[in-house]
Amino acid sequence: FTVNFTITNLQYSTSLRNPHSAKFSATSRVLSVLLDQLFRKTGIHSVYTGCKIMAFRPAQRIEDTEVDAVCTYKTDSAASQFDEVVVYHEVSNKTNGITNLGIYSLDQESLYINGKQVHEYFFSCCNEFCAFLAATSPAAPLAREGHFTVNFTVTNLLYTSALGNPNSKKFIATKNTLTYLVDSLLQKSSIGPAYIGCKIMAFRSKKDRDDTGVDAICSYRDEPSDPKFSRATIYHELSNMTNGITKLGHYSLNSQSLYINVVKPTTTQSPGAVIEQFILNFTIINLRFTTDLGTPNSAKFNSTEKIMQHYIDPLLQKSSIGPYFTGCKVIGFRSVRNRNNTGVDTICNYGNGSQVPKFDQAKVYQELRSMTNGITELGIYNLDNRSLYINGYNEPLERSRFRMSLKVKIAFCIVKSITTAPSSTSVYFTLNFTLTNLRYTADLDTPSSRKFISTGKIINHYIDPLFKRSSISSVYTGCKVMKFRSGRDRDDTGVDAVCSYKNNISLARFDRENIYHELSTMTNGVTKLGHYSLEKNSLYINAITREPVLREAPANLGYILSFRIVNENLTNPDSQSLEYKAAVESISNKMNQLYRQSKLQDQFLNCSITRLRTGSIVVDCKCFFQPEASINRAVVEKAFQNGTSNATGLWLGSSYQLQEFSVGSLELAIEAATYKTPLKSGKQNLRLNFRISNLPYSPELQDSRSQMYQVNKEKIEKQLDALRTSSLKDYFAGCTVKSFGPVDGKAYTNVASICKFTLDPFSGTLQKQELYEELKRLTHGFTRLAPSYELEEQSVVVEGYSPLKIDEQESERSQLQYWAIILICVFTLLGFILLLLLCFLIIFCLRRKSHLYQVQQGMYGVYFPHLNTR
């Protein structure tokens, strides 16, 4: 049977693609051991024989890696039949809800057994059913928990600023590794049966950052039947298991650095009183996590901690444990949802003597929920209403609403299962597009090849969410990649897929034009699909032929809507930022909902946000309608005004207050023709060369199979992807490093690459000067390529173009003209001198000759007797 899952703390690299690489072998061995340990604890342990890792694949996020494994078991007649659902449940339970596999963190939605995933609705029904049974059964006594701290120093781990940031990859990876190593030791100790787990709270700098201090809080069940906790015993046991506090896995320890301490309040207690603790966790959604909050004793940490205590203490003093409550202490702040929210972890103390009732975490949970307005408000802070935990206890949001009988529960699950089952009457349509950054290879022509299967899965992973957000989301059943095609010169890859939907009466008709517009909007104008780049005019829905021919098509009506949102601010105008994307998605959804609920719902196609501007958010939006005589600018404007008007002004949904809206017509002749039958797009490659001054050249960089070549090639190509955020983003398809070379007289490395651009028929060719100027801006004047590489100044050349070279050529030309002028002057002067000499010689000769004769005149005329008669 096959097992597929995604690891979120293992970054994919090219070495994981090569089955013969050292990294592939080492990682597959570790995962095989972890899977063996996992399946030997399941119901198939008696027939299970082993697992083999077949491949690692890049995931949607660059930080993740997908894993494909094949596992085997003996088909013993005595053994029960292999049940995928049962095995899925067992694996889910033993990986903590599909979150941890040994030192690795897992994506909760990524587990597949034999290509199948137990659907969420099945779990929700089971959870509701179990909750119902639990409510009707007597509750088991709540276990008490004890806590103790563990501190030690690692001497072969250099402290860096990344270890001070709880959200950094290095912090998370090091935390997971140390947690795994510490857990293994404490599970073998005297408190092993009662041990619950440890959590790394912080790393500290020791000895001027040469060593790293580790602070952890561990917990155990404190019940009479469990072994008694003794910190001295635990200290000796850990000392023995770490070879005298010198070795923890591959880490070296400072032998004097281990401390074990019981978590107790600092206040003195009256005789006979016992102090107990409970852990309180929640998430604040209007407090953005920063590095300061992850650093204990920083000014921001201390001030926020005091505010938390100011709000939490009065609530617990008003609760059922109020008379015995002594105080809470914030032990850490966590990054939640990519630093947008902040998680809070606290330990609270209360006196629990013989006269004090037993601590009831469910009751305290209910009281805090009531006092925080349904877990939404805590003073000035807004809370995530699903984030409150008391000693790990949490109630689902809808728990109080499920009070139906057992028969109704079962009927509800059965009906839900039936209604979500695929309909027998499915209708199919074709989907075609071209990927410009996936090179076509022979493997992609073989449906049974590993590359075909893995690429098909990735394409499906990207396509499915698009259709689930489209107008056919309620009836969409899935897509399957049927074929990959070679593009121009095998640089591009065409994709042919067949998709299906249920022929449901709730869907008036399948509108391929509407689907085209929706997919075009969701792929950024048919340019982006996950990490793939698309050829801008390659998308077809139910196309009769893939050969694009320009022909007349009736243009849909389009209008530009502009308005200002006055109750929200946009601080980051970068279209790739999380804030910008979230705002675009939210506003777009509300615009589409407005027109789908208006009188124009039958003619409405879709709206897409084209631009957001900073300050009070100024929105530019395009909306499309089917061509009908009744549709005009005034009608579209009136529908917008009716959908946004209420007693307090203009509101888009309940979130955005509007001002200054306008509606204008949009010329769509070209767009309509393109979207019906796209024009051919041009392709242009530009050679890019530059020199890296902080990458010493090595002959290993000429070997394309070496790790040094692969790592630097991948990093440089990733840094050049910054062009996707430039003014050329609509045309940029990607850059490929072709070779590395030496630089004469310097220890620099010359990089030769090719950047590809896809141009529409009306944009003409891309000028190399444009690319040069964009690179100049992105590299801070050709000095730095992202944080990794420093560039030799003025070494960037685009298709032979560089202003520096032009200047040199012009200088050379001007210098050549200068010397030519000098030479001309010199030769002219010499010629003049020679001419003077020649004239002087002629005159001299003539004068000398005139002295050789004597003129005489006689009676018979003039004669010239020669004076020299010899």
Salt bridges, closest charged atoms under 4 A:
ASP64 OD1 - ARG61 NH2 3.04
GLU66 OE1 - ARG57 NH1 2.10
ASP68 OD2 - ARG57 NE 2.58
GLU84 OE1 - LYS116 NZ 3.61
GLU128 OE1 - LYS409 NZ 3.71
ASP215 OD2 - ARG204 NE 2.75
ASP222 OD2 - ARG144 NH2 3.91
ASP226 OD2 - ARG221 NE 3.77
GLU276 OE2 - ARG144 NH2 2.73
GLU305 OE2 - LYS329 NZ 3.64
ASP345 OD2 - LYS199 NZ 2.86
ASP345 OD2 - ARG334 NE 2.82
ASP384 OD1 - ARG386 NE 3.74
GLU395 OE1 - ARG369 NH2 3.67
GLU398 OE1 - ARG401 NH1 2.93
ASP491 OD1 - ARG439 NH1 2.55
ASP492 OD1 - LYS683 NZ 2.89
ASP496 OD1 - ARG485 NE 2.90
ASP496 OD2 - ARG546 NH1 3.45
ASP511 OD2 - ARG509 NH2 3.34
GLU513 OE2 - LYS676 NZ 2.64
GLU518 OE2 - ARG596 NH2 3.21
GLU535 OE2 - ARG488 NH2 3.41
GLU547 OE2 - LYS680 NZ 3.67
ASP620 OD2 - ARG611 NH2 3.07
ASP620 OD1 - ARG613 NH2 2.99
GLU637 OE1 - ARG633 NH1 2.67
GLU660 OE1 - ARG564 NE 3.34
GLU671 OE2 - LYS622 NZ 3.78
ASP703 OD1 - ARG705 NE 3.53
GLU717 OE2 - LYS713 NZ 2.78
ASP721 OD1 - ARG724 NE 3.63
GLU774 OE1 - ARG777 NH2 2.96
GLU790 OE2 - ARG784 NH2 3.08
GLU792 OE1 - ARG691 NH1 3.17
GLU792 OE2 - LYS746 NZ 2.62
GLU799 OE2 - ARG687 NH2 3.13
